[in-house]
Amino acid sequence: MSAINNQAATYIDTHCHYHPLLSFPDFFKSIIKNSKTVAQGRNVQIAICLTDMPGTNWFSELESCREIALFSVSKVDDQTLAVRIGNDTVTVYCSNQVNSQEKIEVIVVGFRGNVPEGLALNEYVDLYAKDYLIIFPWGVGKWLGQRGDLMMAQMDEDKNPFVLGDNGGRPYWWCRIPQFSKAIKKGVPVLAGSDPLPVSSFERRVASYGNVYAAEFGSCSEWIKHIKGLNQSPSVYGSLSGTLSFLVEQFSLRFKKILKK
Protein backbone atom coordinates (compact mmCIF):
# COMPACT_ATOMS: atom_id res chain seq x y z
CA MET A 1 0.00 0.00 0.00
CA SER A 2 1.19 3.52 -0.74
CA ALA A 3 2.60 5.91 1.83
CA ILE A 4 0.50 8.58 3.53
CA ASN A 5 0.14 11.85 1.67
CA ASN A 6 0.83 14.66 4.17
CA GLN A 7 -1.75 16.85 2.41
CA ALA A 8 -4.53 14.25 2.77
CA ALA A 9 -7.83 15.67 3.95
CA THR A 10 -9.90 12.69 5.18
CA TYR A 11 -9.23 9.81 7.59
CA ILE A 12 -11.83 7.03 7.31
CA ASP A 13 -12.19 3.94 9.51
CA THR A 14 -14.09 1.60 7.19
CA HIS A 15 -14.96 -1.05 9.80
CA CYS A 16 -15.99 0.62 13.05
CA HIS A 17 -18.37 -1.12 15.44
CA TYR A 18 -20.12 0.56 18.36
CA HIS A 19 -20.37 -1.45 21.57
CA PRO A 20 -22.35 -0.04 24.53
CA LEU A 21 -19.29 -0.16 26.77
CA LEU A 22 -19.25 3.61 26.20
CA SER A 23 -21.95 6.22 25.76
CA PHE A 24 -22.26 7.72 22.28
CA PRO A 25 -20.53 10.97 23.35
CA ASP A 26 -17.60 9.07 24.87
CA PHE A 27 -17.44 6.80 21.82
CA PHE A 28 -17.01 9.79 19.53
CA LYS A 29 -14.58 11.47 21.88
CA SER A 30 -12.43 8.34 21.55
CA ILE A 31 -12.75 8.43 17.76
CA ILE A 32 -11.56 12.02 17.65
CA LYS A 33 -8.75 11.43 20.14
CA ASN A 34 -7.44 8.32 18.37
CA SER A 35 -7.68 9.85 14.90
CA LYS A 36 -5.94 13.04 15.95
CA THR A 37 -3.18 11.06 17.64
CA VAL A 38 -2.39 9.34 14.37
CA ALA A 39 -2.88 12.52 12.31
CA GLN A 40 -0.10 14.20 14.33
CA GLY A 41 -1.48 17.71 14.17
CA ARG A 42 -2.75 17.65 10.58
CA ASN A 43 -6.15 19.26 10.09
CA VAL A 44 -8.20 16.36 8.73
CA GLN A 45 -11.80 15.37 8.21
CA ILE A 46 -12.73 12.27 10.25
CA ALA A 47 -15.26 9.68 9.12
CA ILE A 48 -16.29 6.15 10.09
CA CYS A 49 -18.42 3.40 8.62
CA LEU A 50 -20.61 2.64 11.64
CA THR A 51 -20.99 -1.10 11.11
CA ASP A 52 -24.13 -2.63 12.58
CA MET A 53 -24.31 -6.34 13.33
CA PRO A 54 -27.45 -8.54 13.17
CA GLY A 55 -29.77 -7.44 15.95
CA THR A 56 -28.34 -3.93 16.30
CA ASN A 57 -29.39 -0.65 14.71
CA TRP A 58 -26.90 1.81 16.17
CA PHE A 59 -27.00 4.08 13.14
CA SER A 60 -30.72 4.75 13.63
CA GLU A 61 -30.29 5.11 17.40
CA LEU A 62 -27.51 7.63 16.81
CA GLU A 63 -29.70 9.51 14.35
CA SER A 64 -32.43 9.89 17.00
CA CYS A 65 -30.08 11.09 19.76
CA ARG A 66 -31.15 14.29 21.47
CA GLU A 67 -28.71 17.16 21.58
CA ILE A 68 -26.84 17.53 24.87
CA ALA A 69 -23.99 19.77 25.96
CA LEU A 70 -21.17 19.63 23.39
CA PHE A 71 -22.81 16.71 21.54
CA SER A 72 -25.23 16.86 18.63
CA VAL A 73 -26.19 14.74 15.62
CA SER A 74 -27.47 16.08 12.31
CA LYS A 75 -28.69 14.18 9.27
CA VAL A 76 -26.85 14.77 5.98
CA ASP A 77 -28.90 12.20 4.06
CA ASP A 78 -30.37 8.75 4.71
CA GLN A 79 -26.93 7.12 4.71
CA THR A 80 -24.87 9.90 6.31
CA LEU A 81 -24.83 11.64 9.70
CA ALA A 82 -22.65 14.41 11.09
CA VAL A 83 -21.77 14.10 14.77
CA ARG A 84 -20.55 17.23 16.51
CA ILE A 85 -18.40 16.92 19.65
CA GLY A 86 -17.30 20.32 20.92
CA ASN A 87 -15.47 21.91 17.99
CA ASP A 88 -14.93 18.63 16.14
CA THR A 89 -17.11 16.76 13.65
CA VAL A 90 -17.17 13.08 12.73
CA THR A 91 -18.99 12.01 9.56
CA VAL A 92 -20.80 8.69 9.94
CA TYR A 93 -21.71 6.34 7.07
CA CYS A 94 -24.26 3.54 7.57
CA SER A 95 -22.94 0.01 7.21
CA ASN A 96 -24.08 -3.55 7.98
CA GLN A 97 -22.10 -6.73 8.60
CA VAL A 98 -23.42 -10.28 8.27
CA ASN A 99 -22.08 -13.79 7.84
CA SER A 100 -22.59 -15.50 4.50
CA GLN A 101 -23.73 -19.07 3.95
CA GLU A 102 -20.03 -19.97 3.74
CA LYS A 103 -19.37 -18.31 7.16
CA ILE A 104 -17.43 -15.45 5.57
CA GLU A 105 -18.00 -11.90 6.83
CA VAL A 106 -19.70 -9.49 4.43
CA ILE A 107 -20.07 -5.73 4.91
CA VAL A 108 -22.54 -3.66 2.91
CA VAL A 109 -21.90 0.10 3.13
CA GLY A 110 -24.59 2.62 2.21
CA PHE A 111 -27.63 0.36 2.48
CA ARG A 112 -30.16 1.52 5.05
CA GLY A 113 -32.04 -1.54 6.23
CA ASN A 114 -31.62 -5.14 7.29
CA VAL A 115 -29.16 -7.20 5.28
CA PRO A 116 -30.16 -10.90 5.44
CA GLU A 117 -27.72 -13.38 6.92
CA GLY A 118 -26.78 -16.70 5.37
CA LEU A 119 -26.87 -15.89 1.67
CA ALA A 120 -24.15 -17.15 -0.65
CA LEU A 121 -21.35 -14.65 -1.33
CA ASN A 122 -22.43 -14.25 -4.94
CA GLU A 123 -25.98 -13.43 -3.83
CA TYR A 124 -24.72 -10.47 -1.78
CA VAL A 125 -22.80 -9.26 -4.82
CA ASP A 126 -25.89 -9.61 -7.03
CA LEU A 127 -28.16 -7.82 -4.56
CA TYR A 128 -25.97 -4.95 -3.32
CA ALA A 129 -22.85 -4.37 -5.44
CA LYS A 130 -24.45 -2.12 -8.04
CA ASP A 131 -25.84 0.54 -5.69
CA TYR A 132 -23.74 0.08 -2.55
CA LEU A 133 -20.23 -0.95 -1.51
CA ILE A 134 -19.47 -4.56 -0.62
CA ILE A 135 -16.44 -5.27 1.56
CA PHE A 136 -15.18 -8.76 2.34
CA PRO A 137 -13.19 -8.10 5.54
CA TRP A 138 -10.29 -10.21 6.79
CA GLY A 139 -10.86 -11.86 10.15
CA VAL A 140 -8.85 -14.18 12.38
CA GLY A 141 -9.01 -17.63 10.77
CA LYS A 142 -11.83 -16.62 8.40
CA TRP A 143 -9.81 -16.87 5.18
CA LEU A 144 -8.03 -20.16 5.81
CA GLY A 145 -8.67 -23.55 4.21
CA GLN A 146 -11.71 -23.88 1.95
CA ARG A 147 -12.97 -20.42 2.84
CA GLY A 148 -9.61 -18.99 1.85
CA ASP A 149 -9.81 -20.81 -1.48
CA LEU A 150 -13.31 -19.44 -2.00
CA MET A 151 -12.11 -15.89 -1.39
CA MET A 152 -9.31 -16.41 -3.91
CA ALA A 153 -11.84 -17.66 -6.46
CA GLN A 154 -14.01 -14.57 -5.91
CA MET A 155 -11.26 -12.49 -7.51
CA ASP A 156 -11.04 -14.52 -10.71
CA GLU A 157 -13.50 -12.26 -12.54
CA ASP A 158 -12.16 -9.65 -14.97
CA LYS A 159 -13.81 -6.89 -12.93
CA ASN A 160 -14.54 -7.40 -9.25
CA PRO A 161 -17.64 -5.61 -7.90
CA PHE A 162 -16.32 -5.60 -4.33
CA VAL A 163 -13.29 -4.64 -2.24
CA LEU A 164 -11.43 -6.44 0.54
CA GLY A 165 -11.03 -5.21 4.10
CA ASP A 166 -8.04 -5.26 6.43
CA ASN A 167 -8.36 -5.27 10.21
CA GLY A 168 -6.38 -3.28 12.77
CA GLY A 169 -6.65 -6.27 15.11
CA ARG A 170 -4.48 -8.34 12.77
CA PRO A 171 -1.07 -8.86 14.39
CA TYR A 172 1.81 -7.27 12.51
CA TRP A 173 3.55 -10.64 12.05
CA TRP A 174 0.51 -12.15 10.28
CA CYS A 175 1.73 -10.51 7.11
CA ARG A 176 1.25 -13.17 4.45
CA ILE A 177 -2.36 -12.85 3.30
CA PRO A 178 -2.65 -14.53 -0.14
CA GLN A 179 -5.96 -12.78 -0.84
CA PHE A 180 -4.36 -9.36 -0.31
CA SER A 181 -1.48 -10.28 -2.63
CA LYS A 182 -3.95 -11.33 -5.32
CA ALA A 183 -5.99 -8.16 -4.78
CA ILE A 184 -2.91 -6.04 -5.53
CA LYS A 185 -2.33 -7.92 -8.80
CA LYS A 186 -6.01 -7.65 -9.79
CA GLY A 187 -6.39 -3.98 -8.89
CA VAL A 188 -8.89 -4.72 -6.09
CA PRO A 189 -8.60 -2.12 -3.30
CA VAL A 190 -8.05 -3.26 0.29
CA LEU A 191 -9.72 -0.90 2.76
CA ALA A 192 -8.55 -0.57 6.36
CA GLY A 193 -10.68 -0.51 9.49
CA SER A 194 -10.21 -0.81 13.23
CA ASP A 195 -12.87 -3.54 13.79
CA PRO A 196 -12.93 -2.92 17.57
CA LEU A 197 -13.98 -5.82 19.75
CA PRO A 198 -16.30 -5.54 22.80
CA VAL A 199 -13.38 -5.86 25.22
CA SER A 200 -11.33 -3.50 27.37
CA SER A 201 -9.28 -2.23 24.39
CA PHE A 202 -12.42 -0.90 22.69
CA GLU A 203 -11.90 2.73 23.72
CA ARG A 204 -8.35 2.98 22.39
CA ARG A 205 -8.99 0.87 19.27
CA VAL A 206 -11.88 2.76 17.61
CA ALA A 207 -10.75 4.80 14.58
CA SER A 208 -7.09 3.96 15.25
CA TYR A 209 -6.69 2.24 11.87
CA GLY A 210 -8.10 3.24 8.50
CA ASN A 211 -7.44 4.94 5.18
CA VAL A 212 -6.26 8.39 4.16
CA TYR A 213 -7.76 10.26 1.21
CA ALA A 214 -6.60 13.45 -0.47
CA ALA A 215 -10.22 14.56 -0.81
CA GLU A 216 -13.28 15.43 1.24
CA PHE A 217 -16.58 13.60 0.86
CA GLY A 218 -19.94 15.24 1.47
CA SER A 219 -21.82 11.98 1.84
CA CYS A 220 -21.55 8.21 2.00
CA SER A 221 -22.54 7.89 -1.67
CA GLU A 222 -19.75 10.29 -2.72
CA TRP A 223 -17.20 8.18 -0.90
CA ILE A 224 -18.56 4.94 -2.38
CA LYS A 225 -18.33 6.42 -5.87
CA HIS A 226 -14.70 7.35 -5.18
CA ILE A 227 -13.86 3.83 -3.95
CA LYS A 228 -15.44 2.20 -7.00
CA GLY A 229 -13.13 4.26 -9.20
CA LEU A 230 -9.95 3.01 -7.51
CA ASN A 231 -7.67 0.26 -8.84
CA GLN A 232 -5.29 0.25 -5.88
CA SER A 233 -5.52 0.50 -2.12
CA PRO A 234 -5.68 3.93 -0.45
CA SER A 235 -2.95 4.99 1.95
CA VAL A 236 -3.24 3.62 5.48
CA TYR A 237 -3.08 5.40 8.83
CA GLY A 238 -2.40 3.69 12.15
CA SER A 239 -0.70 0.37 12.80
CA LEU A 240 -1.50 -3.30 13.25
CA SER A 241 -1.68 -4.98 16.65
CA GLY A 242 1.29 -6.15 18.66
CA THR A 243 1.49 -9.75 19.81
CA LEU A 244 0.38 -9.11 23.39
CA SER A 245 -2.56 -6.91 22.37
CA PHE A 246 -3.69 -9.51 19.85
CA LEU A 247 -3.54 -12.37 22.36
CA VAL A 248 -5.26 -10.40 25.13
CA GLU A 249 -8.09 -9.30 22.84
CA GLN A 250 -8.68 -12.79 21.44
CA PHE A 251 -8.61 -14.37 24.92
CA SER A 252 -10.95 -11.71 26.31
CA LEU A 253 -13.42 -12.17 23.46
CA ARG A 254 -13.51 -15.93 23.81
CA PHE A 255 -13.77 -15.77 27.61
CA LYS A 256 -16.69 -13.36 27.26
CA LYS A 257 -18.46 -15.79 24.91
CA ILE A 258 -17.96 -18.63 27.41
CA LEU A 259 -19.52 -16.55 30.19
CA LYS A 260 -22.61 -15.91 28.04
CA LYS A 261 -23.28 -19.64 27.62
Wavefront OBJ file of the C-alpha trace (Angstrom):
o trace
v 0.000 0.000 0.000
v 1.191 3.517 -0.738
v 2.605 5.909 1.834
v 0.504 8.581 3.532
v 0.140 11.853 1.671
v 0.831 14.665 4.169
v -1.753 16.848 2.409
v -4.529 14.254 2.766
v -7.831 15.670 3.945
v -9.896 12.692 5.184
v -9.231 9.810 7.585
v -11.833 7.026 7.312
v -12.194 3.943 9.509
v -14.091 1.603 7.193
v -14.958 -1.055 9.796
v -15.993 0.624 13.046
v -18.374 -1.118 15.444
v -20.119 0.559 18.355
v -20.372 -1.450 21.570
v -22.352 -0.038 24.533
v -19.291 -0.161 26.772
v -19.255 3.605 26.201
v -21.950 6.219 25.760
v -22.259 7.717 22.279
v -20.532 10.973 23.351
v -17.603 9.069 24.871
v -17.436 6.801 21.818
v -17.015 9.794 19.527
v -14.576 11.474 21.880
v -12.425 8.340 21.549
v -12.749 8.425 17.760
v -11.560 12.023 17.653
v -8.750 11.427 20.138
v -7.441 8.318 18.374
v -7.680 9.845 14.896
v -5.940 13.041 15.955
v -3.177 11.064 17.644
v -2.387 9.340 14.365
v -2.882 12.520 12.310
v -0.099 14.201 14.326
v -1.482 17.708 14.173
v -2.753 17.650 10.583
v -6.151 19.264 10.090
v -8.204 16.361 8.735
v -11.797 15.371 8.210
v -12.726 12.273 10.248
v -15.264 9.679 9.122
v -16.289 6.152 10.086
v -18.423 3.399 8.620
v -20.613 2.643 11.636
v -20.987 -1.098 11.115
v -24.128 -2.635 12.580
v -24.313 -6.344 13.335
v -27.450 -8.535 13.165
v -29.775 -7.442 15.953
v -28.340 -3.928 16.305
v -29.385 -0.651 14.706
v -26.903 1.814 16.174
v -27.003 4.076 13.139
v -30.718 4.748 13.633
v -30.285 5.113 17.396
v -27.514 7.634 16.814
v -29.700 9.511 14.354
v -32.426 9.888 16.996
v -30.077 11.086 19.756
v -31.146 14.289 21.469
v -28.707 17.155 21.584
v -26.845 17.529 24.875
v -23.989 19.775 25.964
v -21.170 19.632 23.389
v -22.806 16.710 21.539
v -25.226 16.860 18.626
v -26.187 14.736 15.622
v -27.466 16.078 12.307
v -28.694 14.184 9.268
v -26.848 14.774 5.985
v -28.897 12.196 4.059
v -30.374 8.750 4.710
v -26.930 7.118 4.714
v -24.866 9.903 6.314
v -24.832 11.641 9.702
v -22.646 14.411 11.087
v -21.774 14.105 14.775
v -20.552 17.232 16.513
v -18.400 16.920 19.650
v -17.299 20.317 20.919
v -15.473 21.914 17.990
v -14.927 18.635 16.139
v -17.112 16.762 13.653
v -17.174 13.078 12.725
v -18.988 12.011 9.561
v -20.801 8.690 9.935
v -21.710 6.335 7.069
v -24.264 3.544 7.567
v -22.944 0.007 7.208
v -24.075 -3.546 7.978
v -22.100 -6.729 8.602
v -23.420 -10.278 8.272
v -22.078 -13.795 7.841
v -22.590 -15.499 4.498
v -23.729 -19.069 3.945
v -20.030 -19.965 3.742
v -19.370 -18.310 7.159
v -17.428 -15.452 5.573
v -18.001 -11.904 6.827
v -19.702 -9.493 4.432
v -20.073 -5.731 4.913
v -22.541 -3.656 2.913
v -21.899 0.097 3.134
v -24.589 2.621 2.211
v -27.634 0.361 2.481
v -30.161 1.518 5.046
v -32.042 -1.542 6.227
v -31.621 -5.140 7.289
v -29.155 -7.204 5.280
v -30.160 -10.896 5.445
v -27.725 -13.379 6.922
v -26.776 -16.704 5.374
v -26.868 -15.891 1.672
v -24.146 -17.147 -0.648
v -21.354 -14.650 -1.327
v -22.431 -14.251 -4.938
v -25.977 -13.430 -3.827
v -24.719 -10.468 -1.784
v -22.797 -9.257 -4.816
v -25.891 -9.615 -7.033
v -28.158 -7.815 -4.556
v -25.969 -4.946 -3.324
v -22.849 -4.373 -5.442
v -24.453 -2.122 -8.036
v -25.836 0.543 -5.694
v -23.738 0.084 -2.551
v -20.232 -0.948 -1.506
v -19.467 -4.556 -0.621
v -16.435 -5.269 1.558
v -15.184 -8.761 2.340
v -13.187 -8.100 5.540
v -10.295 -10.208 6.787
v -10.859 -11.864 10.155
v -8.847 -14.178 12.378
v -9.005 -17.629 10.769
v -11.832 -16.618 8.401
v -9.810 -16.870 5.180
v -8.025 -20.162 5.815
v -8.668 -23.547 4.207
v -11.711 -23.883 1.954
v -12.969 -20.423 2.842
v -9.605 -18.987 1.847
v -9.812 -20.810 -1.480
v -13.311 -19.439 -2.000
v -12.112 -15.889 -1.389
v -9.305 -16.409 -3.908
v -11.845 -17.661 -6.456
v -14.007 -14.570 -5.909
v -11.264 -12.488 -7.510
v -11.043 -14.525 -10.714
v -13.498 -12.258 -12.539
v -12.160 -9.651 -14.971
v -13.806 -6.894 -12.927
v -14.540 -7.403 -9.247
v -17.643 -5.605 -7.897
v -16.316 -5.598 -4.326
v -13.291 -4.642 -2.244
v -11.434 -6.442 0.540
v -11.033 -5.213 4.096
v -8.038 -5.259 6.426
v -8.361 -5.267 10.208
v -6.378 -3.284 12.767
v -6.649 -6.270 15.107
v -4.483 -8.337 12.765
v -1.071 -8.862 14.389
v 1.813 -7.267 12.511
v 3.549 -10.639 12.051
v 0.511 -12.148 10.283
v 1.728 -10.513 7.105
v 1.250 -13.174 4.451
v -2.364 -12.852 3.305
v -2.651 -14.527 -0.142
v -5.963 -12.779 -0.837
v -4.361 -9.357 -0.310
v -1.484 -10.277 -2.625
v -3.955 -11.332 -5.323
v -5.987 -8.163 -4.783
v -2.910 -6.042 -5.529
v -2.331 -7.920 -8.801
v -6.005 -7.654 -9.787
v -6.394 -3.982 -8.885
v -8.892 -4.716 -6.091
v -8.602 -2.124 -3.295
v -8.047 -3.263 0.289
v -9.723 -0.897 2.764
v -8.545 -0.574 6.360
v -10.684 -0.514 9.487
v -10.210 -0.814 13.231
v -12.870 -3.540 13.786
v -12.928 -2.918 17.573
v -13.985 -5.825 19.748
v -16.305 -5.544 22.800
v -13.382 -5.862 25.220
v -11.325 -3.497 27.372
v -9.282 -2.232 24.393
v -12.424 -0.895 22.690
v -11.903 2.731 23.718
v -8.352 2.981 22.390
v -8.992 0.874 19.272
v -11.881 2.756 17.608
v -10.753 4.803 14.581
v -7.094 3.958 15.247
v -6.685 2.242 11.867
v -8.097 3.238 8.500
v -7.435 4.936 5.180
v -6.264 8.390 4.160
v -7.756 10.263 1.206
v -6.603 13.448 -0.475
v -10.217 14.563 -0.809
v -13.278 15.432 1.242
v -16.583 13.604 0.860
v -19.937 15.239 1.471
v -21.821 11.978 1.836
v -21.553 8.205 1.998
v -22.540 7.889 -1.666
v -19.754 10.287 -2.724
v -17.196 8.177 -0.896
v -18.556 4.935 -2.384
v -18.333 6.425 -5.867
v -14.699 7.346 -5.181
v -13.858 3.830 -3.952
v -15.444 2.203 -6.998
v -13.127 4.263 -9.200
v -9.949 3.007 -7.512
v -7.674 0.262 -8.845
v -5.295 0.253 -5.882
v -5.525 0.499 -2.117
v -5.684 3.931 -0.451
v -2.953 4.994 1.950
v -3.238 3.623 5.476
v -3.081 5.396 8.829
v -2.401 3.690 12.146
v -0.696 0.367 12.796
v -1.500 -3.301 13.245
v -1.680 -4.977 16.655
v 1.292 -6.149 18.657
v 1.487 -9.755 19.807
v 0.385 -9.114 23.395
v -2.557 -6.913 22.369
v -3.687 -9.507 19.846
v -3.542 -12.367 22.355
v -5.259 -10.400 25.133
v -8.092 -9.302 22.840
v -8.681 -12.785 21.444
v -8.612 -14.370 24.916
v -10.954 -11.708 26.314
v -13.419 -12.166 23.464
v -13.509 -15.932 23.812
v -13.775 -15.768 27.610
v -16.689 -13.358 27.262
v -18.455 -15.788 24.913
v -17.961 -18.628 27.409
v -19.523 -16.554 30.194
v -22.606 -15.915 28.039
v -23.279 -19.636 27.622
l 1 2 3 4 5 6 7 8 9 10 11 12 13 14 15 16 17 18 19 20 21 22 23 24 25 26 27 28 29 30 31 32 33 34 35 36 37 38 39 40 41 42 43 44 45 46 47 48 49 50 51 52 53 54 55 56 57 58 59 60 61 62 63 64 65 66 67 68 69 70 71 72 73 74 75 76 77 78 79 80 81 82 83 84 85 86 87 88 89 90 91 92 93 94 95 96 97 98 99 100 101 102 103 104 105 106 107 108 109 110 111 112 113 114 115 116 117 118 119 120 121 122 123 124 125 126 127 128 129 130 131 132 133 134 135 136 137 138 139 140 141 142 143 144 145 146 147 148 149 150 151 152 153 154 155 156 157 158 159 160 161 162 163 164 165 166 167 168 169 170 171 172 173 174 175 176 177 178 179 180 181 182 183 184 185 186 187 188 189 190 191 192 193 194 195 196 197 198 199 200 201 202 203 204 205 206 207 208 209 210 211 212 213 214 215 216 217 218 219 220 221 222 223 224 225 226 227 228 229 230 231 232 233 234 235 236 237 238 239 240 241 242 243 244 245 246 247 248 249 250 251 252 253 254 255 256 257 258 259 260 261
